[in-house]
Amino acid sequence: MSEELPEDPLSAENLRRAMKAFKKRLKLTRLDDESGLGHGSVDKSRGSGIVAIRPPDAYPAQVWDKLVEMGRLRRAGGGLFELQEIQHTN
């Protein structure tokens, strides 16, 4: 049995996986909100208003701090984060 060294939490691969997990959780949270449970039938056509979530606990806080520093995420307050919108220049 080989002993694995702990992976660097700030490695490029780990940051990529953390962003993927964040986006997946955000998508699922929005889909849950849009599912219609608890909303009247008139509200069915509106999209989710959820823009910020609590990041997955599987990654340490330093990972989310690094992603904020890199401009990938933005703090929304109360321990919530949101995707940083990318500004496109034409």
Helices and strands as residue ranges (DSSP letters): H 12-34, G 41-45, E 52-53, H 61-69, E 73-77, E 80-83
